[in-house]
Amino acid sequence: MSDEDRVDDLERKLEEKEERIETLEERLESLEAKLEEELKARTDPIWKRLGETNKRVSDLENLRRVDALDLEAQLTPLERMLIGQDEPGNVVEQRALCLMQNWDEIASRVAEGKQNAIVGRDPIKEVIERELDVDLSPRLLHRVLNAFDAKDAEHGEGMELLGDKAKVDKTEDGRKRIKIGEPGRVYFTEDKFHEALRERDAGRSMEQKLAENSGEDY
C-alpha cells in the first residue's frame, strides 16, 4: 500500500471516529434532556408539597399567636398583675407558677379583702380558686402539709413552694402553723387541714369546714 493510500485510509478512519463522536454527543444530549425532564417530573411534586408544608407551618404559627392572644384574654385581673408583661404561653402552667411563686402576695390580698376577694371570713381556698381558676385539693393541700414536715423550715421544699415570706411558728396553744404573707394575717394550721381533709372524705366540702373556723387561723 502506497503512502497516499495509507493517508486516505487514516483520513477515512478519522472521519468515522468523528461521526461516531458526534453520534455519541447527540445521544448524550438526548439522555441529558430526558434526565432533566424526569428529574423535573419527580422534584416538582416535592417542591409543591414543601411549599404547602411551609404554608401550613406559617398558618399554624399564626394560629398559635391568635390562640395565645385568646388565652391572654382569659387571664383574671390578679393573673395579669402577677404575670405582668410575660408572654401568654401556657395559661395553666402560668396559673400554677403564679400560685406557687406569689403565694405570699395572694394570701395578703385575700386577707385584706382585695382583688375581688370577699371582705370578711371567706375561706382562702375558695378565694384563690376563684381568682386563679385552679383546684387546690388535694395536691396543693399536700404541699402545704409537706411544708409543716420540712426538716429545715427556711429551706425545705414545701416552704419554697409557699414563697420566701412563709414562716413556721406555733399558736398560743402549741399548734404548728404556717404564716404566709405580710403583715402575717393569714395562717394555715396543720390540724385544720387534716380535719378538713377528713371531713371532705366523709362527704363534706373543704369550703364548708374551713368556713366554720371563726378564729384567726384558716
GIPE-V437644 format. One record per residue. N is the residue number from 1. PHI is phi in whole degrees, -180 to 180 (NA if undefined). PSI is psi in whole degrees, -180 to 180 (999 if undefined). BURIAL is # if it has 24 or more other C-alpha atoms within 12 Angstrom, else .. Layout:
{{N PHI PSI BURIAL} {N PHI PSI BURIAL}}
This chain:
{{1 NA 131 .} {2 -75 168 .} {3 -63 -37 .} {4 -65 -41 .} {5 -63 -39 .} {6 -65 -40 .} {7 -64 -45 .} {8 -61 -41 .} {9 -65 -42 .} {10 -66 -40 .} {11 -65 -38 .} {12 -66 -44 .} {13 -64 -38 .} {14 -65 -42 .} {15 -63 -40 .} {16 -62 -43 .} {17 -65 -40 .} {18 -64 -41 .} {19 -63 -40 .} {20 -65 -40 .} {21 -63 -43 .} {22 -62 -41 .} {23 -62 -45 .} {24 -63 -40 .} {25 -64 -41 .} {26 -64 -43 .} {27 -63 -39 .} {28 -64 -44 .} {29 -62 -39 .} {30 -65 -43 .} {31 -64 -41 .} {32 -62 -41 .} {33 -65 -44 .} {34 -64 -41 .} {35 -64 -41 .} {36 -64 -42 .} {37 -63 -44 .} {38 -65 -42 .} {39 -62 -43 .} {40 -64 -40 .} {41 -65 -33 .} {42 -83 -35 .} {43 -86 -29 .} {44 -56 -47 .} {45 -62 -35 .} {46 -66 -45 .} {47 -64 -36 .} {48 -65 -46 .} {49 -64 -38 .} {50 -63 -42 .} {51 -63 -41 .} {52 -65 -39 .} {53 -65 -44 .} {54 -61 -40 .} {55 -65 -41 .} {56 -64 -42 .} {57 -61 -44 .} {58 -62 -42 .} {59 -63 -41 .} {60 -66 -39 .} {61 -63 -43 .} {62 -65 -40 .} {63 -65 -39 .} {64 -63 -39 .} {65 -65 -41 .} {66 -64 -44 .} {67 -61 -40 .} {68 -63 -40 .} {69 -66 -39 .} {70 -63 -43 .} {71 -65 -40 .} {72 -61 -36 #} {73 -67 -20 .} {74 -85 -9 .} {75 -66 143 #} {76 -77 163 #} {77 -56 -38 .} {78 -67 -40 #} {79 -63 -42 #} {80 -61 -40 #} {81 -65 -42 .} {82 -77 -37 #} {83 -77 -34 #} {84 70 -132 .} {85 -97 16 .} {86 -65 159 .} {87 -63 145 .} {88 -57 -49 #} {89 55 -141 .} {90 -89 111 .} {91 -64 -39 #} {92 -62 -45 .} {93 -64 -40 .} {94 -64 -39 #} {95 -62 -42 #} {96 -64 -43 #} {97 -65 -41 .} {98 -57 -44 #} {99 -67 -42 #} {100 -79 -42 #} {101 -85 -19 #} {102 -122 30 #} {103 -60 -42 #} {104 -64 -39 #} {105 -66 -45 #} {106 -62 -47 #} {107 -62 -40 #} {108 -64 -43 #} {109 -68 -37 #} {110 -64 -45 #} {111 -63 -33 #} {112 -90 1 #} {113 72 31 .} {114 -105 173 .} {115 53 53 #} {116 73 5 .} {117 -76 143 #} {118 -74 129 .} {119 -70 132 .} {120 124 -137 .} {121 -101 30 #} {122 -63 127 #} {123 -59 139 #} {124 -63 -34 #} {125 -62 -46 #} {126 -65 -40 #} {127 -65 -47 #} {128 -67 -38 #} {129 -62 -38 #} {130 -70 -40 #} {131 -74 -43 #} {132 -106 -6 #} {133 56 51 #} {134 -130 159 #} {135 -97 119 .} {136 -89 -6 #} {137 -123 140 .} {138 -97 -6 .} {139 -61 -51 .} {140 -68 -37 #} {141 -62 -38 #} {142 -66 -34 .} {143 -66 -39 #} {144 -63 -46 #} {145 -66 -37 #} {146 -62 -32 #} {147 -64 -33 #} {148 -65 -33 #} {149 -89 -1 .} {150 -62 130 .} {151 -64 -40 .} {152 -110 102 .} {153 -63 -27 #} {154 -83 -25 .} {155 -130 9 .} {156 -68 159 #} {157 -61 -44 #} {158 -61 -38 #} {159 -68 -37 #} {160 -63 -37 #} {161 -68 -28 #} {162 -88 -12 #} {163 114 159 #} {164 -65 -29 #} {165 -90 -1 #} {166 -73 134 #} {167 -131 152 #} {168 -104 129 #} {169 -145 -165 .} {170 -129 151 .} {171 -77 175 .} {172 -61 -31 .} {173 -92 13 .} {174 92 5 .} {175 -78 137 .} {176 -75 141 #} {177 -150 163 #} {178 -111 127 #} {179 -97 128 #} {180 -124 131 #} {181 85 172 #} {182 -118 139 .} {183 -85 23 .} {184 88 33 #} {185 -91 -8 #} {186 -113 129 #} {187 -131 149 #} {188 -115 123 #} {189 -104 140 #} {190 -59 -45 #} {191 -67 -35 #} {192 -66 -39 #} {193 -71 -43 #} {194 -61 -42 #} {195 -65 -42 .} {196 -66 -37 #} {197 -64 -41 #} {198 -65 -41 .} {199 -65 -37 .} {200 -64 -43 .} {201 -64 -27 .} {202 -85 -1 .} {203 110 -4 .} {204 -97 149 .} {205 -77 154 .} {206 -61 -39 #} {207 -64 -40 #} {208 -63 -43 .} {209 -71 -44 #} {210 -68 -32 #} {211 -68 -22 #} {212 -75 -15 .} {213 -76 112 #} {214 -97 0 .} {215 -85 -166 .} {216 -79 -20 #} {217 -91 145 #} {218 -102 999 #}}
